[in-house]
């Protein structure tokens, strides 16, 4: 079995950012009105061989998640923002300035 790095590199061609713990990869950020739609992958904690595709529509001015979508069991069952949605948003917020100043494929 490969490590986390292998899993991310096999699934993702060139993410915009990979978190330092290699659990989150941000693949695209699209401005929509006053919000942003952030797409990426978040590693499962219960299944180390799984990455969940996650989409978050985030309103930076109010620091609010307007919409989230994840393929994990928790989100499908409960429908509320799951830990993967929150983790993708948190990695974006933590690295927002770096995302707009560094080259693609950066690990921070």
C-alpha positions as CSV (number, residue, x, y, z in Angstrom):
1,X,0.0,0.0,0.0
2,X,1.2,3.5,-0.8
3,X,1.2,6.4,1.6
4,X,-1.0,9.5,1.5
5,X,1.3,11.2,-1.1
6,X,0.7,8.3,-3.5
7,X,-3.0,8.5,-3.1
8,X,-3.2,12.2,-3.8
9,X,-0.8,12.1,-6.7
10,X,-2.6,9.2,-8.4
11,X,-6.0,10.9,-8.3
12,X,-5.1,14.5,-8.8
13,X,-3.3,15.8,-11.8
14,X,-2.3,19.3,-10.6
15,X,-4.1,20.6,-7.6
16,X,-3.8,24.3,-6.8
17,X,-2.7,23.4,-3.2
18,X,-2.1,20.4,-1.1
19,X,-2.3,20.8,2.7
20,X,0.9,20.2,4.7
21,X,-0.7,17.1,6.3
22,X,-1.6,15.9,2.8
23,X,-5.2,15.3,3.8
24,X,-6.7,18.1,1.6
25,X,-6.2,19.1,-2.0
26,X,-7.8,22.2,-3.5
27,X,-8.3,21.7,-7.2
28,X,-10.3,24.8,-8.3
29,X,-11.6,28.1,-7.0
30,X,-14.3,29.9,-9.0
31,X,-15.7,33.3,-8.1
32,X,-19.5,33.4,-8.2
33,X,-21.1,36.7,-7.4
34,X,-20.0,37.6,-3.8
35,X,-19.0,34.0,-3.1
36,X,-16.4,31.4,-4.1
37,X,-16.9,27.8,-5.1
38,X,-14.0,25.7,-3.9
39,X,-13.6,22.2,-5.2
40,X,-11.2,19.6,-3.9
41,X,-10.6,16.3,-2.3
42,X,-10.4,15.5,1.4
43,X,-8.9,12.2,2.7
44,X,-11.2,9.9,4.7
45,X,-10.1,9.4,8.4
46,X,-11.9,6.0,8.6
47,X,-10.6,4.6,5.2
48,X,-7.1,5.6,4.4
49,X,-7.5,4.6,0.8
50,X,-10.4,6.9,0.2
51,X,-10.6,10.6,-0.9
52,X,-13.9,12.3,-1.0
53,X,-14.7,14.9,-3.7
54,X,-15.9,18.0,-1.9
55,X,-17.5,21.3,-3.1
56,X,-18.0,24.3,-0.9
57,X,-19.6,27.6,-1.8
58,X,-18.2,30.1,0.6
59,X,-19.0,33.7,1.3
60,X,-15.7,35.3,2.4
61,X,-17.2,38.6,3.7
62,X,-19.4,36.8,6.2
63,X,-17.0,33.8,6.6
64,X,-20.0,31.5,5.9
65,X,-20.5,28.3,4.1
66,X,-23.5,28.9,1.8
67,X,-23.5,25.4,0.3
68,X,-21.5,22.2,0.7
69,X,-21.5,18.9,-1.0
70,X,-19.5,15.8,-0.1
71,X,-19.7,12.1,-1.1
72,X,-19.1,10.8,2.5
73,X,-21.6,8.7,4.3
74,X,-22.2,11.3,7.0
75,X,-23.2,14.0,4.5
76,X,-25.4,11.7,2.6
77,X,-27.2,10.6,5.8
78,X,-27.4,13.8,7.7
79,X,-27.1,16.4,5.0
80,X,-25.4,18.9,7.3
81,X,-21.9,20.2,6.6
82,X,-19.6,17.3,7.4
83,X,-16.0,17.4,8.6
84,X,-14.7,17.2,5.1
85,X,-16.6,20.3,4.0
86,X,-15.3,22.2,7.0
87,X,-11.8,20.9,6.5
88,X,-11.7,22.0,2.8
89,X,-13.0,25.5,3.8
90,X,-10.6,25.7,6.7
91,X,-7.6,24.9,4.5
92,X,-8.7,27.5,2.0
93,X,-9.1,30.2,4.7
94,X,-5.7,29.3,6.2
95,X,-4.0,29.5,2.9
96,X,-6.0,32.1,1.0
97,X,-3.2,34.6,0.5
98,X,-0.8,31.9,-0.5
99,X,-3.2,30.5,-3.1
100,X,-3.3,33.8,-4.9
101,X,0.5,34.5,-4.8
102,X,2.1,31.1,-5.4
103,X,2.3,28.8,-8.5
104,X,0.0,25.8,-9.1
105,X,0.9,22.6,-7.4
106,X,2.2,24.1,-4.2
107,X,2.2,22.2,-0.9
108,X,1.8,24.6,2.0
